Amino acid sequence: MKIVHFLIIGSIGILAGCGVIDENEGVIKIKNSTSSNTDIRDIYIKRSNANNWGNNKLNAEELEPGESKKYTIDKCDRNYDFKIVYINDNIAYEEDYYIGCYSKRTLLFRD
């Protein structure tokens, strides 16, 4: 199985006009930064203490290299897990990732 590396870029600040509606929300952007032209097929997000991954956040889409997708997290100041499934069935995880209120963070997934 191929090992997938990722890089985390974060910034915290007031997000006036950036999609954050109230103090209980944060924004996470997931970016496909692979160099091997591997699309992301599935994105799953769950609270770190939850057992079920729930539904694929990409639905029927794929996230091509260089593309990103933003998600609003409506329960901030908590830890979340992320599961990324590529079209070649490789999987990458980020666990216990803190999403603060009024924060905007980016996860870059690389090969």
Phi and psi in degrees as GROMACS dihedral restraints (atoms count N, CA, C in turn):
[ dihedral_restraints ]
;  ai    aj    ak    al  type     phi  dphi    fc
    3     4     5     6     1   -74.4    20    10
    4     5     6     7     1   136.2    20    10
    6     7     8     9     1   -87.8    20    10
    7     8     9    10     1   129.7    20    10
    9    10    11    12     1  -107.0    20    10
   10    11    12    13     1   127.9    20    10
   12    13    14    15     1  -103.3    20    10
   13    14    15    16     1   150.2    20    10
   15    16    17    18     1  -139.6    20    10
   16    17    18    19     1   160.6    20    10
   18    19    20    21     1  -124.4    20    10
   19    20    21    22     1   138.5    20    10
   21    22    23    24     1  -108.5    20    10
   22    23    24    25     1   129.0    20    10
   24    25    26    27     1  -120.2    20    10
   25    26    27    28     1   129.3    20    10
   27    28    29    30     1  -135.0    20    10
   28    29    30    31     1   153.3    20    10
   30    31    32    33     1  -150.1    20    10
   31    32    33    34     1   146.3    20    10
   33    34    35    36     1  -122.4    20    10
   34    35    36    37     1   137.3    20    10
   36    37    38    39     1   177.7    20    10
   37    38    39    40     1   174.3    20    10
   39    40    41    42     1   -75.4    20    10
   40    41    42    43     1   131.7    20    10
   42    43    44    45     1  -108.9    20    10
   43    44    45    46     1    59.7    20    10
   45    46    47    48     1   -64.2    20    10
   46    47    48    49     1   123.0    20    10
   48    49    50    51     1    75.7    20    10
   49    50    51    52     1    12.8    20    10
   51    52    53    54     1  -107.0    20    10
   52    53    54    55     1    20.5    20    10
   54    55    56    57     1    96.9    20    10
   55    56    57    58     1    -9.3    20    10
   57    58    59    60     1   -82.9    20    10
   58    59    60    61     1   119.4    20    10
   60    61    62    63     1   -89.0    20    10
   61    62    63    64     1   -43.2    20    10
   63    64    65    66     1  -142.0    20    10
   64    65    66    67     1   179.4    20    10
   66    67    68    69     1   -68.3    20    10
   67    68    69    70     1   -11.6    20    10
   69    70    71    72     1   -96.8    20    10
   70    71    72    73     1    19.5    20    10
   72    73    74    75     1  -126.8    20    10
   73    74    75    76     1   152.0    20    10
   75    76    77    78     1  -137.1    20    10
   76    77    78    79     1   162.9    20    10
   78    79    80    81     1  -119.7    20    10
   79    80    81    82     1   133.3    20    10
   81    82    83    84     1  -119.8    20    10
   82    83    84    85     1   131.6    20    10
   84    85    86    87     1  -112.1    20    10
   85    86    87    88     1   126.9    20    10
   87    88    89    90     1  -105.8    20    10
   88    89    90    91     1   124.0    20    10
   90    91    92    93     1  -119.8    20    10
   91    92    93    94     1   133.3    20    10
   93    94    95    96     1   -84.7    20    10
   94    95    96    97     1   106.3    20    10
   96    97    98    99     1  -111.4    20    10
   97    98    99   100     1    30.3    20    10
   99   100   101   102     1   -71.4    20    10
  100   101   102   103     1   147.4    20    10
  102   103   104   105     1   -97.7    20    10
  103   104   105   106     1    -6.9    20    10
  105   106   107   108     1   -99.5    20    10
  106   107   108   109     1    18.2    20    10
  108   109   110   111     1    56.6    20    10
  109   110   111   112     1    39.2    20    10
  111   112   113   114     1   -99.8    20    10
  112   113   114   115     1   117.8    20    10
  114   115   116   117     1   -73.1    20    10
  115   116   117   118     1   150.0    20    10
  117   118   119   120     1   -89.3    20    10
  118   119   120   121     1   126.5    20    10
  120   121   122   123     1   -92.6    20    10
  121   122   123   124     1   -39.1    20    10
  123   124   125   126     1  -135.8    20    10
  124   125   126   127     1   142.0    20    10
  126   127   128   129     1  -128.8    20    10
  127   128   129   130     1   126.7    20    10
  129   130   131   132     1  -121.6    20    10
  130   131   132   133     1   138.1    20    10
  132   133   134   135     1  -131.9    20    10
  133   134   135   136     1   131.3    20    10
  135   136   137   138     1  -146.7    20    10
  136   137   138   139     1   156.5    20    10
  138   139   140   141     1   -60.9    20    10
  139   140   141   142     1   142.7    20    10
  141   142   143   144     1   -59.0    20    10
  142   143   144   145     1   -29.8    20    10
  144   145   146   147     1   -91.3    20    10
  145   146   147   148     1     1.5    20    10
  147   148   149   150     1   -84.2    20    10
  148   149   150   151     1   153.7    20    10
  150   151   152   153     1   -94.6    20    10
  151   152   153   154     1   -28.4    20    10
  153   154   155   156     1  -103.0    20    10
  154   155   156   157     1   133.2    20    10
  156   157   158   159     1   -74.5    20    10
  157   158   159   160     1   -22.3    20    10
  159   160   161   162     1    75.3    20    10
  160   161   162   163     1  -154.3    20    10
  162   163   164   165     1   -85.8    20    10
  163   164   165   166     1   154.1    20    10
  165   166   167   168     1   -65.2    20    10
  166   167   168   169     1   123.4    20    10
  168   169   170   171     1   -74.4    20    10
  169   170   171   172     1   -16.6    20    10
  171   172   173   174     1   -86.5    20    10
  172   173   174   175     1   -10.7    20    10
  174   175   176   177     1    56.6    20    10
  175   176   177   178     1  -121.5    20    10
  177   178   179   180     1   -97.9    20    10
  178   179   180   181     1     8.2    20    10
  180   181   182   183     1   -85.4    20    10
  181   182   183   184     1   169.3    20    10
  183   184   185   186     1  -129.9    20    10
  184   185   186   187     1   148.0    20    10
  186   187   188   189     1  -103.2    20    10
  187   188   189   190     1   106.7    20    10
  189   190   191   192     1   -75.4    20    10
  190   191   192   193     1   159.6    20    10
  192   193   194   195     1   -53.2    20    10
  193   194   195   196     1   133.9    20    10
  195   196   197   198     1    91.6    20    10
  196   197   198   199     1   -18.4    20    10
  198   199   200   201     1   -86.6    20    10
  199   200   201   202     1   156.5    20    10
  201   202   203   204     1  -139.6    20    10
  202   203   204   205     1   163.2    20    10
  204   205   206   207     1  -138.3    20    10
  205   206   207   208     1   133.1    20    10
  207   208   209   210     1   -99.9    20    10
  208   209   210   211     1   142.8    20    10
  210   211   212   213     1  -132.1    20    10
  211   212   213   214     1   136.7    20    10
  213   214   215   216     1   -91.8    20    10
  214   215   216   217     1   126.7    20    10
  216   217   218   219     1   -97.5    20    10
  217   218   219   220     1   115.4    20    10
  219   220   221   222     1   -86.9    20    10
  220   221   222   223     1    -4.8    20    10
  222   223   224   225     1  -126.3    20    10
  223   224   225   226     1    89.9    20    10
  225   226   227   228     1   -89.0    20    10
  226   227   228   229     1  -175.5    20    10
  228   229   230   231     1    57.0    20    10
  229   230   231   232     1    39.5    20    10
  231   232   233   234     1  -141.9    20    10
  232   233   234   235     1   165.6    20    10
  234   235   236   237     1   -95.4    20    10
  235   236   237   238     1   142.4    20    10
  237   238   239   240     1  -129.0    20    10
  238   239   240   241     1   154.7    20    10
  240   241   242   243     1  -111.1    20    10
  241   242   243   244     1   146.2    20    10
  243   244   245   246     1  -127.3    20    10
  244   245   246   247     1   135.7    20    10
  246   247   248   249     1  -125.9    20    10
  247   248   249   250     1   123.2    20    10
  249   250   251   252     1  -114.1    20    10
  250   251   252   253     1   128.4    20    10
  252   253   254   255     1  -117.2    20    10
  253   254   255   256     1   122.7    20    10
  255   256   257   258     1   -86.4    20    10
  256   257   258   259     1   164.3    20    10
  258   259   260   261     1   -64.9    20    10
  259   260   261   262     1   -19.8    20    10
  261   262   263   264     1   -90.6    20    10
  262   263   264   265     1    11.7    20    10
  264   265   266   267     1    73.9    20    10
  265   266   267   268     1     4.0    20    10
  267   268   269   270     1   -68.1    20    10
  268   269   270   271     1   149.8    20    10
  270   271   272   273     1  -127.7    20    10
  271   272   273   274     1   139.3    20    10
  273   274   275   276     1  -125.3    20    10
  274   275   276   277     1   143.3    20    10
  276   277   278   279     1  -123.4    20    10
  277   278   279   280     1   149.5    20    10
  279   280   281   282     1  -131.4    20    10
  280   281   282   283     1   121.4    20    10
  282   283   284   285     1  -116.4    20    10
  283   284   285   286     1   151.0    20    10
  285   286   287   288     1    53.8    20    10
  286   287   288   289     1    44.7    20    10
  288   289   290   291     1   -88.8    20    10
  289   290   291   292     1   118.5    20    10
  291   292   293   294     1   -78.0    20    10
  292   293   294   295     1   128.1    20    10
  294   295   296   297     1  -114.5    20    10
  295   296   297   298     1   108.8    20    10
  297   298   299   300     1   -86.1    20    10
  298   299   300   301     1   159.2    20    10
  300   301   302   303     1   -68.1    20    10
  301   302   303   304     1   146.8    20    10
  303   304   305   306     1    56.8    20    10
  304   305   306   307     1    30.3    20    10
  306   307   308   309     1  -113.0    20    10
  307   308   309   310     1   155.0    20    10
  309   310   311   312     1  -130.8    20    10
  310   311   312   313     1   118.4    20    10
  312   313   314   315     1  -129.7    20    10
  313   314   315   316     1   156.1    20    10
  315   316   317   318     1  -127.4    20    10
  316   317   318   319     1   132.9    20    10
  318   319   320   321     1  -106.8    20    10
  319   320   321   322     1   122.7    20    10
  321   322   323   324     1  -103.5    20    10
  322   323   324   325     1   122.2    20    10
  324   325   326   327     1  -103.8    20    10
  325   326   327   328     1   121.0    20    10
  327   328   329   330     1  -117.8    20    10
  328   329   330   331     1   161.5    20    10
